[in-house]
Amino acid sequence: MNLPAAANLFVSMPGPSAQEQFLTLLKRGGVRIERIVSQGHTAPAEGWFDQDEDEWVLVLEGAGRLLFEDGCELELRRGDHVDIPAHVRHKVTWTDPDRPTVWLAVFYA
């Protein structure tokens, strides 16, 4: 029997970049798990995320703010998480510019 190999979310962290860094960790059976690394990144001023999937997101390190189309804004810090239903329009309005913000996002149907 082949045992699964262990991995670490914090190994091979990207350095500062002009773009957020996305890494798909797992994609199986209608579930996708991504590590997202931001440092001072925000969503474009125009437009919203409007996803066909539900998204549960957890901040592992750093901090960020999510703005929802209804005007609600959440500041998420280490350990904070939120479940965003499909088609709830939202965007990232701020991430810590001084250190990486590491998000774990789980997309599911």
C-alpha positions as CSV (number, residue, x, y, z in Angstrom):
1,M,0.0,0.0,0.0
2,N,1.3,3.5,-0.9
3,L,1.0,5.8,2.0
4,P,0.3,9.5,1.3
5,A,3.2,11.9,1.5
6,A,3.0,14.7,4.1
7,A,3.4,18.3,2.9
8,N,3.7,21.6,4.7
9,L,1.8,24.8,3.7
10,F,4.7,27.1,4.8
11,V,7.4,25.3,2.8
12,S,8.3,27.0,-0.5
13,M,6.6,30.2,0.4
14,P,6.8,32.7,-2.4
15,G,8.7,35.9,-1.9
16,P,7.2,39.4,-2.4
17,S,5.5,39.7,-5.8
18,A,3.5,42.1,-7.8
19,Q,0.7,39.5,-7.9
20,E,-1.0,37.3,-5.3
21,Q,0.3,33.8,-5.4
22,F,-2.2,30.9,-5.8
23,L,-1.3,27.2,-5.3
24,T,-3.8,24.5,-5.7
25,L,-3.1,21.9,-2.9
26,L,-5.9,19.5,-3.7
27,K,-8.7,19.1,-6.3
28,R,-10.9,16.1,-5.9
29,G,-14.6,15.3,-6.0
30,G,-16.0,18.8,-6.3
31,V,-13.6,20.3,-3.7
32,R,-10.6,22.5,-4.4
33,I,-8.2,23.7,-1.7
34,E,-5.9,26.6,-2.4
35,R,-3.1,28.4,-0.5
36,I,-3.2,32.1,-1.4
37,V,-0.3,34.4,-0.4
38,S,-0.9,38.2,-0.4
39,Q,1.2,41.0,0.8
40,G,-0.4,44.4,0.3
41,H,-2.5,43.0,-2.5
42,T,-6.2,43.9,-3.1
43,A,-8.8,43.2,-5.6
44,P,-9.1,45.6,-8.6
45,A,-11.3,48.6,-7.7
46,E,-13.8,47.6,-10.4
47,G,-15.6,44.3,-10.2
48,W,-16.3,41.6,-7.7
49,F,-15.6,38.0,-7.1
50,D,-18.9,36.2,-8.1
51,Q,-18.1,32.5,-7.8
52,D,-20.2,29.5,-8.8
53,E,-18.8,27.6,-5.8
54,D,-19.1,28.1,-2.0
55,E,-15.9,29.2,-0.4
56,W,-14.6,28.7,3.1
57,V,-11.6,30.8,3.8
58,L,-9.2,30.8,6.8
59,V,-6.3,33.3,7.5
60,L,-3.3,31.2,8.7
61,E,-0.9,34.2,9.0
62,G,-1.2,37.9,8.5
63,A,-4.5,39.9,8.0
64,G,-6.9,41.0,5.3
65,R,-10.2,42.7,4.8
66,L,-13.2,41.4,2.7
67,L,-15.9,43.7,1.5
68,F,-19.2,42.3,0.5
69,E,-21.5,43.9,-2.0
70,D,-24.1,44.7,0.7
71,G,-21.5,47.0,2.4
72,C,-20.5,44.5,5.2
73,E,-16.7,44.5,5.7
74,L,-14.9,41.8,7.7
75,E,-11.3,42.1,9.0
76,L,-9.8,38.7,9.3
77,R,-6.7,38.0,11.3
78,R,-4.7,34.8,12.1
79,G,-7.2,32.0,12.9
80,D,-10.3,33.9,11.6
81,H,-12.4,32.1,9.0
82,V,-15.6,32.8,7.0
83,D,-17.9,30.8,4.8
84,I,-19.0,32.6,1.7
85,P,-21.9,31.2,-0.2
86,A,-21.8,30.9,-4.0
87,H,-22.7,34.2,-5.8
88,V,-22.2,36.4,-2.8
89,R,-20.2,39.1,-4.4
90,H,-17.1,40.1,-2.5
91,K,-13.6,41.5,-2.8
92,V,-10.3,41.8,-0.9
93,T,-9.9,45.5,0.1
94,W,-6.7,45.2,2.1
95,T,-4.0,42.8,3.1
96,D,-1.1,43.5,5.4
97,P,1.6,45.3,3.4
98,D,4.4,44.5,6.0
99,R,4.2,40.7,6.1
100,P,2.6,37.9,4.0
101,T,-1.0,37.0,4.6
102,V,-1.5,33.3,4.0
103,W,-5.1,32.2,3.2
104,L,-6.4,28.7,3.0
105,A,-9.4,28.6,0.7
106,V,-11.7,25.6,0.3
107,F,-14.1,25.8,-2.7
108,Y,-17.0,23.3,-2.7
109,A,-20.3,22.8,-4.3
